[in-house]
């Protein structure tokens, strides 16, 4: 199993910045892609950004150019730098880790953190 703990959320004015961090523990050798998702009140959880073990990234169109995902494999962490924040970025942000397919014998596929609140005021 893999455990994830997020930190760095908070309240910020529109146009401001926040940096989220996520620390992984457990069977970290088996982690493949890592990413961030968010859930606004009354809405479904949605994809924000993802990064492969090799550093390739992909972003939701709504955050492209404003958010940057990064990863430190040595420290088992993934971060999300959020700039030019908008009120519509408000929500609970969740860190996610997916099992590398080559470890398909392990009893986990997907792991989620507990979430961290990001609130952007207008």
C-alpha positions as CSV (number, residue, x, y, z in Angstrom):
1,X,0.0,0.0,0.0
2,X,0.9,3.6,-0.5
3,X,0.0,6.4,1.9
4,X,-0.2,10.0,0.8
5,X,-0.3,13.2,3.0
6,X,-1.0,16.6,1.5
7,X,-0.1,20.0,2.9
8,X,0.0,23.6,1.8
9,X,-3.6,24.6,1.3
10,X,-5.2,27.8,2.6
11,X,-7.0,31.0,1.8
12,X,-5.6,33.3,-0.8
13,X,-6.9,36.3,-2.8
14,X,-7.6,36.0,-6.5
15,X,-4.3,36.4,-8.4
16,X,-2.3,35.0,-5.6
17,X,-0.3,31.8,-5.4
18,X,-0.2,28.7,-3.3
19,X,2.1,25.6,-3.3
20,X,0.7,22.2,-2.4
21,X,2.9,19.3,-1.4
22,X,2.3,15.6,-1.1
23,X,4.5,13.1,0.6
24,X,4.3,9.4,-0.2
25,X,5.2,6.5,2.1
26,X,4.8,2.7,2.1
27,X,5.5,0.8,-1.1
28,X,6.9,3.8,-2.9
29,X,9.0,1.7,-5.3
30,X,5.7,0.7,-7.0
31,X,4.4,4.2,-7.7
32,X,4.0,5.1,-11.3
33,X,2.1,8.3,-12.2
34,X,1.3,10.9,-9.5
35,X,-1.2,13.7,-9.8
36,X,-3.6,16.2,-8.3
37,X,-7.4,16.3,-8.5
38,X,-9.8,18.7,-7.0
39,X,-13.4,18.7,-5.8
40,X,-15.5,21.9,-5.6
41,X,-18.6,21.9,-3.3
42,X,-21.4,20.0,-4.8
43,X,-19.3,18.8,-7.8
44,X,-17.5,15.7,-8.8
45,X,-13.8,15.3,-8.3
46,X,-11.9,16.5,-11.4
47,X,-8.5,16.0,-12.9
48,X,-6.0,18.9,-12.4
49,X,-2.5,17.6,-13.3
50,X,-0.4,14.5,-13.6
51,X,3.3,13.6,-13.8
52,X,4.9,10.4,-14.8
53,X,7.9,8.9,-13.0
54,X,10.0,10.2,-15.9
55,X,8.7,13.7,-15.5
56,X,6.2,14.0,-18.4
57,X,3.3,16.2,-17.4
58,X,-0.3,16.8,-18.5
59,X,-2.7,19.5,-17.3
60,X,-6.4,20.2,-17.3
61,X,-7.2,23.0,-19.8
62,X,-8.5,25.2,-17.0
63,X,-5.1,25.3,-15.2
64,X,-2.7,25.1,-18.2
65,X,-0.1,27.9,-18.0
66,X,-1.0,28.7,-14.4
67,X,-0.2,25.5,-12.5
68,X,3.0,23.5,-12.5
69,X,3.3,20.0,-11.2
70,X,6.7,18.7,-10.2
71,X,8.1,15.5,-8.6
72,X,11.1,14.5,-6.5
73,X,11.5,10.8,-6.8
74,X,14.3,10.8,-4.3
75,X,12.2,12.4,-1.6
76,X,9.0,10.7,-2.7
77,X,7.1,13.9,-3.1
78,X,4.9,15.7,-5.6
79,X,4.1,19.4,-5.6
80,X,1.6,21.6,-7.3
81,X,2.6,25.3,-7.8
82,X,-0.5,27.3,-8.4
83,X,-0.2,30.8,-9.7
84,X,-2.8,33.4,-10.8
85,X,-5.4,31.7,-8.8
86,X,-9.1,32.3,-9.5
87,X,-12.2,31.8,-7.4
88,X,-13.1,28.9,-9.5
89,X,-10.0,27.1,-8.4
90,X,-11.5,26.8,-4.9
91,X,-12.0,23.2,-3.7
92,X,-10.4,20.3,-1.8
93,X,-7.3,19.2,-3.6
94,X,-6.3,15.5,-3.5
95,X,-3.0,13.9,-4.2
96,X,-3.2,10.7,-6.2
97,X,-0.7,7.9,-6.8
98,X,-1.2,5.1,-9.3
99,X,0.6,1.8,-9.2
100,X,3.2,1.2,-11.9
101,X,1.7,-1.6,-14.1
102,X,4.8,-3.7,-13.8
103,X,3.9,-4.3,-10.1
104,X,0.5,-5.7,-10.9
105,X,1.0,-8.4,-8.3
106,X,0.7,-5.9,-5.5
107,X,-2.6,-5.4,-3.8
108,X,-3.2,-1.8,-4.7
109,X,-4.0,0.2,-7.8
110,X,-4.8,3.7,-6.7
111,X,-4.1,5.7,-3.5
112,X,-5.5,9.0,-2.4
113,X,-4.5,11.5,0.2
114,X,-7.0,13.0,2.7
115,X,-7.2,16.3,0.8
116,X,-6.3,19.9,1.5
117,X,-8.6,22.9,1.2
118,X,-7.8,25.7,-1.2
119,X,-10.0,28.8,-1.0
120,X,-9.6,31.7,-3.4
121,X,-11.5,34.8,-2.6
122,X,-12.5,37.4,-5.2
